[in-house]
Amino acid sequence: MDMVEAKRETLTDIKLRALYIEKRFMSNNPEETMLAESELAALQERFCDECRDFITPPMAKAVKKDFNTFLVVIDWAFDYYKKAGD
C-alpha cells in the first residue's frame, strides 16, 4: 500500500467515525453527548495532524468550529490525495 492510498484509508476512517459520533449527539443522555464532543475534538485533531500538508490554519480552525465544514474538508482532502495518487 502506498502513502496516498494509506492517507485515503485514514480519511475514510475519520469520516466514518465522525458520522458515527454525529448520531451520538442526538442522545438525550448528557454524558453521552459530552463524550461525543470529546471524541469529535480528538478526531478533528487527528485529521489536522494527518493532513498537515493539505490543511491551512484557517481551514483547521473552521474544521474545529463546524461539523459540516469538517465533513466537507475531509472530502476535499480525500479528493486532493486521490488526484495525488493518479
N, C-alpha and C positions, 0 to 999 in steps of 0.2 A: 504494500500500500504506500503510495507516495504522499508527500506532505499536503498537497492540495486536497486529495481525497480524504485524508485524515481530518483536515480542517472542516470539510463539508460534513463529515460524520459528526464531528463535535458540534457544529452549528445545528444540525438536525436534532441531536440530543438536547441541546439547550432549548430549542424551540418547543419540543415535546414536553419537556419539564415545565416550561413557562405556561403552556396551555393547561397542564395538569394543575399547577399552582393556581391559575386563574379560577378554576372550578372551585377550589377550596376557599376562595374569597367569598363565595356565596353562602358559606356556612353561617348558621345562626349562633355558632359557638365562638365566643370572643377569643378563647385560647387558640382555636384552630385558625382564626383569622390572623392573629398575631404571629403564629408560627409560619403561616403562608407568607406574611410580609417579610419575615426574616429570611426565609428561603429564597424569596424573589430577589431581595437585595444581594444575597450571596451569588445567585445565578447571574444577575446583572454585572457584578464584579468579575465573575468568571468569564463572561462574554467579553468584557472590555479587555481583560488580560489576554485572552485567546486571540483577539483581533487587533492587537496594538498597531499592526502595520496598516490597518484599514480605517480604524475609527479615529476621529479627531476629538479633541477635548470638548468642543460644543456638542458633538454627537453623543459622547459619553454622558454628558450632563442631561441631555434630552432623554436618553435611554433610561436613566435613573429616575426621571421625573414622571414619565408617562408610559403605561403598559403598552398601549397600541403603538406608540413610537418604537418601543423596544422590539416588538414583533416585526415592524417594517424594516428596521435597521438590521435585524437578523436576516431577513430576506435579501436585503441589499448586499450584505456581506456574503451570503451564500452565492448570489449571482456573481459577485466580484471574484470569488475563489473558483467558481465554475469556469468563468472566462479565462482565469489564470491557468487553469488546467487544460484548456483546449489548445 
